[in-house]
Amino acid sequence: MKLIDPTMKRFKFPYFVKSSGRLHLSGIVEEMINYYNLRNEVYLHLNYVSENVFLYKIFYLEGMELDYVGGT
């Protein structure tokens, strides 16, 4: 699966779908937290592009979008 941010940063990671239908993502959360230097809770908004590809935006709880170049 690929996640792509507005600056075209790409994260590729393995995943699998559990029998319950829930998606299990492996390792991506820690990698994104480190890359963007996230220190507070955020929302991840996903837009489907094609099979296994999603564009995403990160928002703080206050509703402001992350500055992808500077992180937090």
A tleap script that builds the chain and sets N, CA, C and O, in Angstrom:
source leaprc.protein.ff14SB
mol = sequence {
  NMET LYS LEU ILE ASP PRO THR MET LYS ARG
  PHE LYS PHE PRO TYR PHE VAL LYS SER SER
  GLY ARG LEU HIE LEU SER GLY ILE VAL GLU
  GLU MET ILE ASN TYR TYR ASN LEU ARG ASN
  GLU VAL TYR LEU HIE LEU ASN TYR VAL SER
  GLU ASN VAL PHE LEU TYR LYS ILE PHE TYR
  LEU GLU GLY MET GLU LEU ASP TYR VAL GLY
  GLY CTHR
}
set mol.1.N position { 0.845 -1.161 0.000 }
set mol.1.CA position { 0.000 0.000 0.000 }
set mol.1.C position { 0.895 1.230 0.000 }
set mol.1.O position { 1.988 1.197 0.565 }
set mol.2.N position { 0.447 2.320 -0.628 }
set mol.2.CA position { 1.188 3.575 -0.640 }
set mol.2.C position { 0.305 4.688 -0.085 }
set mol.2.O position { -0.880 4.782 -0.403 }
set mol.3.N position { 0.908 5.526 0.747 }
set mol.3.CA position { 0.284 6.769 1.196 }
set mol.3.C position { 1.137 7.900 0.660 }
set mol.3.O position { 2.362 7.865 0.779 }
set mol.4.N position { 0.494 8.917 0.063 }
set mol.4.CA position { 1.213 10.031 -0.561 }
set mol.4.C position { 0.672 11.334 0.014 }
set mol.4.O position { -0.540 11.547 0.036 }
set mol.5.N position { 1.586 12.230 0.492 }
set mol.5.CA position { 1.135 13.508 1.050 }
set mol.5.C position { 1.091 14.585 -0.035 }
set mol.5.O position { 1.503 14.319 -1.164 }
set mol.6.N position { 0.602 15.801 0.274 }
set mol.6.CA position { 0.489 16.858 -0.735 }
set mol.6.C position { 1.820 17.283 -1.360 }
set mol.6.O position { 1.814 17.869 -2.442 }
set mol.7.N position { 2.962 17.008 -0.717 }
set mol.7.CA position { 4.264 17.343 -1.297 }
set mol.7.C position { 4.861 16.154 -2.046 }
set mol.7.O position { 6.017 16.196 -2.469 }
set mol.8.N position { 4.073 15.101 -2.206 }
set mol.8.CA position { 4.431 13.872 -2.915 }
set mol.8.C position { 5.368 12.957 -2.129 }
set mol.8.O position { 5.970 12.057 -2.715 }
set mol.9.N position { 5.509 13.162 -0.808 }
set mol.9.CA position { 6.240 12.217 0.037 }
set mol.9.C position { 5.454 10.922 0.051 }
set mol.9.O position { 4.243 10.924 0.272 }
set mol.10.N position { 6.139 9.824 -0.185 }
set mol.10.CA position { 5.474 8.515 -0.268 }
set mol.10.C position { 5.934 7.616 0.867 }
set mol.10.O position { 7.118 7.542 1.193 }
set mol.11.N position { 4.971 6.944 1.452 }
set mol.11.CA position { 5.255 5.903 2.428 }
set mol.11.C position { 4.721 4.604 1.841 }
set mol.11.O position { 3.548 4.529 1.474 }
set mol.12.N position { 5.562 3.588 1.748 }
set mol.12.CA position { 5.132 2.263 1.303 }
set mol.12.C position { 5.229 1.335 2.494 }
set mol.12.O position { 6.187 1.403 3.263 }
set mol.13.N position { 4.251 0.474 2.652 }
set mol.13.CA position { 4.248 -0.421 3.804 }
set mol.13.C position { 3.388 -1.645 3.544 }
set mol.13.O position { 2.469 -1.611 2.727 }
set mol.14.N position { 3.697 -2.728 4.249 }
set mol.14.CA position { 2.879 -3.937 4.141 }
set mol.14.C position { 1.578 -3.793 4.927 }
set mol.14.O position { 1.506 -3.023 5.885 }
set mol.15.N position { 0.580 -4.518 4.526 }
set mol.15.CA position { -0.709 -4.500 5.221 }
set mol.15.C position { -1.406 -5.822 4.977 }
set mol.15.O position { -1.048 -6.579 4.074 }
set mol.16.N position { -2.410 -6.086 5.800 }
set mol.16.CA position { -3.284 -7.223 5.526 }
set mol.16.C position { -4.662 -6.932 6.101 }
set mol.16.O position { -4.814 -6.134 7.026 }
set mol.17.N position { -5.657 -7.594 5.535 }
set mol.17.CA position { -7.034 -7.424 5.978 }
set mol.17.C position { -7.389 -8.609 6.864 }
set mol.17.O position { -7.270 -9.765 6.458 }
set mol.18.N position { -7.829 -8.300 8.089 }
set mol.18.CA position { -8.213 -9.349 9.028 }
set mol.18.C position { -9.555 -9.952 8.620 }
set mol.18.O position { -10.276 -9.358 7.819 }
set mol.19.N position { -9.893 -11.102 9.150 }
set mol.19.CA position { -11.156 -11.762 8.815 }
set mol.19.C position { -12.356 -10.890 9.179 }
set mol.19.O position { -13.430 -11.042 8.595 }
set mol.20.N position { -12.184 -9.979 10.138 }
set mol.20.CA position { -13.264 -9.063 10.522 }
set mol.20.C position { -13.468 -7.954 9.499 }
set mol.20.O position { -14.443 -7.207 9.573 }
set mol.21.N position { -12.532 -7.848 8.528 }
set mol.21.CA position { -12.611 -6.787 7.531 }
set mol.21.C position { -11.781 -5.567 7.897 }
set mol.21.O position { -11.672 -4.634 7.102 }
set mol.22.N position { -11.193 -5.559 9.093 }
set mol.22.CA position { -10.358 -4.435 9.516 }
set mol.22.C position { -8.995 -4.512 8.827 }
set mol.22.O position { -8.447 -5.595 8.621 }
set mol.23.N position { -8.466 -3.353 8.481 }
set mol.23.CA position { -7.171 -3.251 7.832 }
set mol.23.C position { -6.089 -3.133 8.894 }
set mol.23.O position { -6.202 -2.304 9.796 }
set mol.24.N position { -5.051 -3.942 8.803 }
set mol.24.CA position { -3.931 -3.883 9.733 }
set mol.24.C position { -2.730 -3.295 8.998 }
set mol.24.O position { -2.261 -3.867 8.014 }
set mol.25.N position { -2.227 -2.143 9.479 }
set mol.25.CA position { -1.081 -1.470 8.872 }
set mol.25.C position { 0.162 -1.799 9.689 }
set mol.25.O position { 0.130 -1.724 10.917 }
set mol.26.N position { 1.244 -2.157 9.033 }
set mol.26.CA position { 2.457 -2.554 9.739 }
set mol.26.C position { 3.524 -1.462 9.680 }
set mol.26.O position { 4.025 -1.145 8.601 }
set mol.27.N position { 3.875 -0.887 10.832 }
set mol.27.CA position { 5.007 0.019 10.944 }
set mol.27.C position { 4.835 1.435 10.443 }
set mol.27.O position { 5.707 2.266 10.696 }
set mol.28.N position { 3.771 1.754 9.754 }
set mol.28.CA position { 3.629 3.067 9.130 }
set mol.28.C position { 3.438 4.193 10.143 }
set mol.28.O position { 3.946 5.293 9.929 }
set mol.29.N position { 2.734 3.954 11.217 }
set mol.29.CA position { 2.433 5.019 12.174 }
set mol.29.C position { 3.712 5.573 12.789 }
set mol.29.O position { 3.899 6.790 12.818 }
set mol.30.N position { 4.580 4.722 13.271 }
set mol.30.CA position { 5.832 5.187 13.880 }
set mol.30.C position { 6.696 5.927 12.864 }
set mol.30.O position { 7.304 6.945 13.196 }
set mol.31.N position { 6.758 5.435 11.645 }
set mol.31.CA position { 7.549 6.088 10.601 }
set mol.31.C position { 7.016 7.489 10.306 }
set mol.31.O position { 7.800 8.426 10.155 }
set mol.32.N position { 5.703 7.643 10.221 }
set mol.32.CA position { 5.113 8.956 9.954 }
set mol.32.C position { 5.323 9.911 11.130 }
set mol.32.O position { 5.611 11.091 10.926 }
set mol.33.N position { 5.181 9.412 12.353 }
set mol.33.CA position { 5.397 10.246 13.544 }
set mol.33.C position { 6.825 10.782 13.534 }
set mol.33.O position { 7.037 11.968 13.789 }
set mol.34.N position { 7.797 9.939 13.248 }
set mol.34.CA position { 9.193 10.375 13.209 }
set mol.34.C position { 9.466 11.323 12.047 }
set mol.34.O position { 10.143 12.336 12.225 }
set mol.35.N position { 8.953 11.013 10.864 }
set mol.35.CA position { 9.215 11.839 9.685 }
set mol.35.C position { 8.678 13.255 9.857 }
set mol.35.O position { 9.372 14.224 9.547 }
set mol.36.N position { 7.445 13.383 10.350 }
set mol.36.CA position { 6.823 14.693 10.508 }
set mol.36.C position { 7.076 15.312 11.884 }
set mol.36.O position { 6.621 16.421 12.162 }
set mol.37.N position { 7.798 14.595 12.739 }
set mol.37.CA position { 8.089 15.061 14.091 }
set mol.37.C position { 6.796 15.389 14.850 }
set mol.37.O position { 6.696 16.433 15.494 }
set mol.38.N position { 5.831 14.508 14.770 }
set mol.38.CA position { 4.536 14.730 15.413 }
set mol.38.C position { 4.656 14.521 16.915 }
set mol.38.O position { 5.221 13.526 17.369 }
set mol.39.N position { 4.120 15.467 17.682 }
set mol.39.CA position { 4.159 15.394 19.142 }
set mol.39.C position { 2.766 15.422 19.757 }
set mol.39.O position { 2.616 15.135 20.945 }
set mol.40.N position { 1.757 15.757 18.983 }
set mol.40.CA position { 0.379 15.837 19.463 }
set mol.40.C position { -0.505 14.916 18.637 }
set mol.40.O position { -0.091 14.428 17.585 }
set mol.41.N position { -1.706 14.682 19.109 }
set mol.41.CA position { -2.656 13.858 18.362 }
set mol.41.C position { -3.051 14.572 17.068 }
set mol.41.O position { -3.175 15.796 17.035 }
set mol.42.N position { -3.244 13.799 16.019 }
set mol.42.CA position { -3.640 14.338 14.723 }
set mol.42.C position { -4.687 13.424 14.085 }
set mol.42.O position { -4.867 12.275 14.487 }
set mol.43.N position { -5.367 13.971 13.082 }
set mol.43.CA position { -6.285 13.197 12.246 }
set mol.43.C position { -5.622 12.971 10.903 }
set mol.43.O position { -4.947 13.858 10.383 }
set mol.44.N position { -5.809 11.801 10.345 }
set mol.44.CA position { -5.303 11.478 9.020 }
set mol.44.C position { -6.498 11.351 8.088 }
set mol.44.O position { -7.354 10.488 8.284 }
set mol.45.N position { -6.559 12.216 7.067 }
set mol.45.CA position { -7.655 12.186 6.101 }
set mol.45.C position { -7.149 11.508 4.832 }
set mol.45.O position { -6.189 11.978 4.222 }
set mol.46.N position { -7.784 10.408 4.428 }
set mol.46.CA position { -7.365 9.634 3.259 }
set mol.46.C position { -8.322 9.838 2.100 }
set mol.46.O position { -9.538 9.882 2.289 }
set mol.47.N position { -7.770 9.963 0.898 }
set mol.47.CA position { -8.549 9.979 -0.336 }
set mol.47.C position { -8.048 8.841 -1.219 }
set mol.47.O position { -6.858 8.745 -1.516 }
set mol.48.N position { -8.979 7.980 -1.635 }
set mol.48.CA position { -8.645 6.847 -2.495 }
set mol.48.C position { -8.255 7.349 -3.879 }
set mol.48.O position { -8.956 8.175 -4.464 }
set mol.49.N position { -7.119 6.842 -4.410 }
set mol.49.CA position { -6.666 7.211 -5.754 }
set mol.49.C position { -6.833 6.032 -6.701 }
set mol.49.O position { -7.482 6.143 -7.742 }
set mol.50.N position { -6.247 4.915 -6.333 }
set mol.50.CA position { -6.344 3.692 -7.131 }
set mol.50.C position { -6.039 2.525 -6.210 }
set mol.50.O position { -5.832 2.709 -5.010 }
set mol.51.N position { -6.012 1.343 -6.763 }
set mol.51.CA position { -5.786 0.150 -5.944 }
set mol.51.C position { -4.524 0.303 -5.097 }
set mol.51.O position { -3.423 0.445 -5.628 }
set mol.52.N position { -4.695 0.274 -3.781 }
set mol.52.CA position { -3.608 0.353 -2.806 }
set mol.52.C position { -2.865 1.690 -2.787 }
set mol.52.O position { -1.744 1.744 -2.281 }
set mol.53.N position { -3.446 2.771 -3.321 }
set mol.53.CA position { -2.824 4.094 -3.300 }
set mol.53.C position { -3.827 5.102 -2.741 }
set mol.53.O position { -4.966 5.191 -3.200 }
set mol.54.N position { -3.374 5.861 -1.734 }
set mol.54.CA position { -4.204 6.880 -1.094 }
set mol.54.C position { -3.426 8.180 -0.952 }
set mol.54.O position { -2.253 8.163 -0.580 }
set mol.55.N position { -4.073 9.313 -1.246 }
set mol.55.CA position { -3.532 10.615 -0.905 }
set mol.55.C position { -3.986 10.918 0.507 }
set mol.55.O position { -5.111 10.581 0.874 }
set mol.56.N position { -3.139 11.545 1.308 }
set mol.56.CA position { -3.536 11.837 2.675 }
set mol.56.C position { -3.160 13.258 3.072 }
set mol.56.O position { -2.240 13.858 2.515 }
set mol.57.N position { -3.886 13.773 4.037 }
set mol.57.CA position { -3.596 15.056 4.666 }
set mol.57.C position { -3.668 14.839 6.168 }
set mol.57.O position { -4.485 14.057 6.654 }
set mol.58.N position { -2.809 15.536 6.898 }
set mol.58.CA position { -2.757 15.417 8.352 }
set mol.58.C position { -3.284 16.712 8.955 }
set mol.58.O position { -2.845 17.804 8.592 }
set mol.59.N position { -4.238 16.576 9.889 }
set mol.59.CA position { -4.827 17.731 10.558 }
set mol.59.C position { -4.643 17.614 12.064 }
set mol.59.O position { -4.761 16.529 12.634 }
set mol.60.N position { -4.352 18.745 12.700 }
set mol.60.CA position { -4.323 18.799 14.167 }
set mol.60.C position { -5.756 18.760 14.680 }
set mol.60.O position { -6.690 19.023 13.922 }
set mol.61.N position { -5.938 18.442 15.933 }
set mol.61.CA position { -7.281 18.366 16.512 }
set mol.61.C position { -8.024 19.689 16.396 }
set mol.61.O position { -9.254 19.702 16.343 }
set mol.62.N position { -7.293 20.806 16.354 }
set mol.62.CA position { -7.916 22.133 16.221 }
set mol.62.C position { -8.418 22.396 14.808 }
set mol.62.O position { -9.093 23.398 14.576 }
set mol.63.N position { -8.104 21.518 13.861 }
set mol.63.CA position { -8.595 21.647 12.495 }
set mol.63.C position { -7.592 22.220 11.513 }
set mol.63.O position { -7.876 22.267 10.316 }
set mol.64.N position { -6.426 22.661 11.976 }
set mol.64.CA position { -5.416 23.215 11.074 }
set mol.64.C position { -4.616 22.074 10.445 }
set mol.64.O position { -4.277 21.091 11.103 }
set mol.65.N position { -4.324 22.234 9.148 }
set mol.65.CA position { -3.550 21.212 8.452 }
set mol.65.C position { -2.054 21.346 8.760 }
set mol.65.O position { -1.547 22.452 8.950 }
set mol.66.N position { -1.363 20.219 8.806 }
set mol.66.CA position { 0.074 20.165 9.057 }
set mol.66.C position { 0.841 20.891 7.948 }
set mol.66.O position { 0.473 20.797 6.777 }
set mol.67.N position { 1.893 21.608 8.308 }
set mol.67.CA position { 2.840 22.153 7.343 }
set mol.67.C position { 3.799 21.019 7.007 }
set mol.67.O position { 4.702 20.738 7.794 }
set mol.68.N position { 3.633 20.364 5.872 }
set mol.68.CA position { 4.359 19.142 5.541 }
set mol.68.C position { 5.859 19.359 5.412 }
set mol.68.O position { 6.639 18.433 5.636 }
set mol.69.N position { 6.272 20.571 5.054 }
set mol.69.CA position { 7.698 20.874 4.902 }
set mol.69.C position { 8.347 21.012 6.267 }
set mol.69.O position { 9.440 20.494 6.496 }
set mol.70.N position { 7.668 21.719 7.185 }
set mol.70.CA position { 8.273 21.976 8.480 }
set mol.70.C position { 7.879 20.997 9.563 }
set mol.70.O position { 8.486 21.002 10.634 }
set mol.71.N position { 6.891 20.162 9.328 }
set mol.71.CA position { 6.397 19.269 10.366 }
set mol.71.C position { 5.738 20.073 11.477 }
set mol.71.O position { 5.171 21.133 11.212 }
set mol.72.N position { 5.799 19.592 12.715 }
set mol.72.CA position { 5.164 20.319 13.801 }
set mol.72.C position { 6.168 21.141 14.571 }
set mol.72.O position { 5.802 21.823 15.528 }
savepdb mol mol.pdb
quit
